Amino acid sequence: MAPREVLTGNDEVIGQVLSMLKSEDVPYTAALTAVRPSRVARDAAMVAGGLGRQLLQTTPKQPVSVVVHPPVSYNDTAPRILFWAQNFSVAYRDSWEDLTARTFEAPSLNMTGSFWNDSIARLSLTYEQLFGATVTFKFTLVNRFYPVSARHWFTMERLEIHSNGSVAYFNVSQITGPSIYSFHCQYVSSLSNKGSILVPDTQPFLWQMTLEEFQIQAFNVTGEQFSYATDCAGFFSPAIWMGLLTSLFMLFIFTYGLHMILSLKTMDRFDDHKGPTITLTQIV
């Protein structure tokens, strides 16, 4: 395909995305990038046109292809619940099992027990022969209307693990957002070094779970695509807090020093060598 046709196609795609964001009144920042330097000649026609290589330019390495699996989709009459993760791992008694391939690459995933309506949704994933038993994971999300914000918000109330007739619960109330959006988080895990968003209901707890690049949407799903994502990352990161506190501390030192300088007072009279000597009488 000629470079002109490639640029024209990219321009049409960018225009469609920006039009969609504008129609939904979503604030955004666009950053256009490329996988290789724009001045590297890859087409013989472009070389004939006189386009040369730049000084100190090296031939870029070919990007490593990353296999992106499609999200899990629960459907009744239409797609209702979308679930995706780059890595889905579960541990029982410190024995870890990677369920990514069995979840997102399986030809037929057992979602028996899943259901959906306008106020509550449940995604149920069942795995045979997992830690020697049949294990079911149930993600339960609730959709409520809040008059203060005048919109519906969803919350994942709990994550259940059913195995051998017993049920274990994770509290996942931090997974929340407007119902018109999806939810995304880099790590949804019960491990302390990965945020501890999954909080066990009881202690000691035999189960551990980690979902990397987790994303879910259970309401206002259109087709097989996620909506704009609400991210779990807060606006004020630890680095931002450290910068703000350091700036405030430096501002305090500067203000205190300026106040001390302005508080300096000079003497009302000075000793004149031509006049009488100033004497200070001490009254006891």
C-alpha positions in Angstrom: 0.0 0.0 0.0 1.3 3.4 -1.0 2.3 5.8 1.9 -0.3 8.3 0.8 -3.1 5.7 1.1 -1.8 4.7 4.5 -1.8 8.3 5.8 -5.3 8.8 4.3 -6.6 5.7 6.1 -5.1 6.7 9.4 -6.5 10.2 9.1 -10.0 8.7 8.6 -9.7 6.5 11.7 -8.4 9.4 13.8 -11.3 11.5 12.7 -13.9 8.9 13.6 -12.4 8.4 17.1 -12.3 12.2 17.8 -15.8 12.6 16.5 -17.0 9.8 18.9 -15.3 11.5 21.9 -16.7 14.9 21.0 -20.2 13.5 20.7 -20.0 11.9 24.1 -18.5 15.1 25.6 -15.5 13.2 26.9 -12.3 15.3 27.8 -9.3 13.8 26.1 -5.6 14.4 25.2 -4.5 12.9 21.9 -0.9 11.8 21.4 0.1 10.6 17.9 3.0 8.2 17.8 4.7 6.0 15.2 6.4 2.6 15.4 9.4 3.8 13.3 11.1 7.1 12.4 9.1 9.0 9.8 12.2 9.7 7.7 13.3 6.1 7.1 12.7 5.1 3.5 10.8 1.8 3.2 9.3 2.3 -0.2 11.4 2.3 -3.5 9.2 5.0 -4.9 10.0 7.2 -1.9 13.8 6.6 -2.3 13.6 7.6 -6.0 12.0 10.8 -4.9 15.1 11.8 -3.0 14.2 11.0 0.6 17.5 10.2 2.4 18.5 8.9 5.8 19.2 11.3 8.6 22.5 11.7 10.5 23.0 9.2 13.4 19.8 7.4 12.4 19.7 3.6 12.9 17.3 1.1 11.4 14.6 0.4 14.0 14.1 -3.1 15.2 10.9 -4.8 14.1 8.3 -4.6 16.9 7.6 -7.8 18.7 4.1 -9.0 17.9 1.9 -9.2 21.0 -1.1 -11.5 20.8 -4.1 -9.7 22.2 -6.9 -12.1 23.1 -10.5 -10.9 22.8 -12.5 -10.1 25.9 -14.9 -12.6 27.5 -18.4 -11.6 26.5 -21.6 -12.8 28.2 -24.6 -12.6 25.8 -28.3 -13.2 26.1 -30.0 -11.3 23.3 -27.0 -9.0 23.0 -23.6 -8.5 24.6 -24.2 -7.7 28.3 -20.9 -8.2 30.2 -17.4 -7.7 29.0 -14.4 -8.9 30.9 -10.7 -8.8 30.0 -7.3 -9.2 31.6 -3.8 -9.5 30.3 -3.0 -12.1 33.0 -5.5 -14.0 35.2 -3.7 -16.0 37.9 -5.2 -17.7 41.0 -3.5 -19.4 44.0 -4.8 -21.9 46.5 -2.6 -22.7 49.5 0.3 -20.8 47.8 0.0 -23.0 44.6 -0.4 -20.7 41.6 -2.3 -21.5 38.4 -2.4 -19.3 35.3 -6.0 -19.1 33.9 -5.4 -16.7 31.1 -5.4 -19.2 28.3 -8.3 -21.2 29.8 -10.3 -18.0 30.1 -9.6 -15.9 27.0 -8.4 -18.5 24.5 -10.7 -21.4 25.3 -13.2 -22.3 22.5 -16.0 -22.7 24.9 -15.8 -21.1 28.4 -18.4 -22.3 31.0 -20.4 -19.3 32.0 -23.3 -21.2 33.6 -24.9 -19.1 36.3 -24.2 -15.7 34.7 -27.2 -13.3 34.4 -27.9 -9.7 33.7 -30.6 -7.0 34.2 -30.6 -3.2 34.5 -29.8 -3.2 38.2 -27.5 -6.2 38.8 -25.2 -8.3 36.7 -23.2 -11.5 37.5 -20.4 -13.1 35.5 -19.8 -16.7 36.5 -16.7 -18.5 35.2 -16.4 -22.3 36.0 -13.2 -24.3 35.6 -12.9 -28.1 35.7 -10.0 -29.8 37.4 -8.6 -26.6 39.0 -6.6 -27.6 42.1 -8.2 -31.0 41.9 -11.8 -29.7 42.0 -14.4 -27.7 40.1 -14.0 -24.0 40.9 -16.4 -21.2 40.0 -15.6 -17.4 40.2 -18.5 -15.1 40.4 -18.2 -11.3 39.8 -21.3 -9.5 41.0 -21.9 -5.9 40.0 -24.7 -3.6 41.1 -26.1 -0.5 39.2 -27.6 2.3 41.4 -28.8 5.8 40.7 -27.3 8.6 42.9 -29.3 11.9 43.0 -26.3 14.0 44.0 -24.4 13.2 40.8 -27.7 12.7 38.8 -26.3 9.6 37.2 -26.1 5.8 37.6 -22.9 4.3 39.1 -21.9 0.7 39.2 -20.0 -1.1 42.0 -18.6 -4.6 42.2 -20.1 -5.7 45.5 -18.1 -9.0 45.8 -16.1 -11.6 44.2 -17.0 -15.2 45.2 -15.0 -18.4 44.8 -17.0 -21.6 45.0 -15.1 -24.8 45.5 -15.9 -28.2 47.1 -19.1 -26.8 48.6 -17.4 -23.9 50.3 -17.5 -20.2 49.4 -14.8 -17.6 49.8 -15.4 -13.9 49.4 -13.4 -10.9 48.3 -14.5 -7.4 49.1 -14.0 -5.3 45.9 -15.9 -2.1 46.6 -13.0 0.0 45.1 -14.1 -1.2 41.6 -16.7 1.5 40.9 -17.5 4.1 38.3 -20.2 5.7 36.2 -22.4 3.1 34.5 -21.8 4.5 31.0 -18.1 3.7 31.4 -16.0 0.6 31.9 -13.5 0.1 34.8 -9.8 -0.5 34.2 -7.0 -1.1 36.7 -3.4 -2.2 36.1 -3.6 -4.6 39.0 -6.6 -6.0 40.8 -4.9 -8.3 43.3 -5.0 -9.6 46.8 -1.2 -9.2 47.1 0.0 -6.3 49.2 2.7 -5.4 46.7 0.1 -5.0 43.9 -2.4 -2.7 45.6 -4.5 -5.2 47.7 -7.8 -4.1 45.9 -9.1 -7.6 46.6 -9.7 -7.7 50.4 -10.4 -11.2 51.9 -13.6 -11.4 53.9 -12.0 -13.6 56.6 -8.5 -14.4 57.9 -6.6 -16.7 57.4 -7.5 -16.8 53.7 -6.5 -19.7 51.5 -7.1 -18.0 48.1 -5.0 -15.4 46.3 -5.8 -13.8 43.0 -4.1 -11.4 40.6 -5.7 -9.8 37.5 -3.2 -7.7 35.4 -4.6 -4.9 33.2 -8.1 -5.8 34.4 -11.1 -4.3 32.6 -14.8 -5.0 33.0 -18.1 -3.5 31.9 -21.5 -4.8 32.8 -23.9 -1.9 31.9 -24.4 0.1 28.7 -22.4 -2.3 26.6 -22.4 -1.6 22.9 -21.2 -4.4 20.7 -17.9 -6.1 21.7 -16.1 -2.9 22.5 -15.4 -1.4 25.9 -16.6 2.1 26.6 -14.3 4.9 27.9 -12.6 3.5 31.0 -12.6 4.8 34.6 -9.1 4.0 35.9 -8.3 3.0 39.5 -5.2 5.2 39.5 -5.7 8.3 41.7 -4.8 11.7 40.4 -2.4 12.3 43.3 0.3 9.7 43.1 3.0 9.4 45.8 5.5 11.3 43.6 3.0 14.2 43.2 2.4 14.3 47.0 6.2 14.3 47.7 6.6 17.2 45.2 3.8 19.2 46.7 5.0 18.7 50.3 8.6 19.6 49.3 7.4 22.8 47.6 5.2 23.8 50.6 8.2 23.2 52.9 10.5 25.3 50.8 7.8 28.0 50.6 7.5 28.0 54.4 11.3 28.5 54.7 11.3 31.3 52.2 8.4 33.1 53.9 9.9 32.7 57.4 13.3 34.1 56.2 11.6 37.0 54.4 9.6 37.8 57.6 12.9 37.8 59.7 14.6 40.1 57.3 11.7 42.6 57.3 11.6 42.5 61.1 15.1 43.9 61.4 15.1 47.3 63.2 17.9 50.0 63.1 18.9 52.3 66.0 17.1 55.6 66.4 20.4 57.5 67.3 23.9 56.9 66.1 27.2 57.9 67.9 28.5 61.2 66.4 32.3 61.6 66.9 32.0 65.4 66.8 29.3 65.6 69.4 29.0 64.4 72.9 29.3 60.7 73.5 26.2 58.7 73.9 26.0 57.4 77.4 23.6 54.8 78.6 22.6 55.0 82.3 21.6 51.8 84.0 18.9 52.3 86.5 19.0 49.7 89.2 
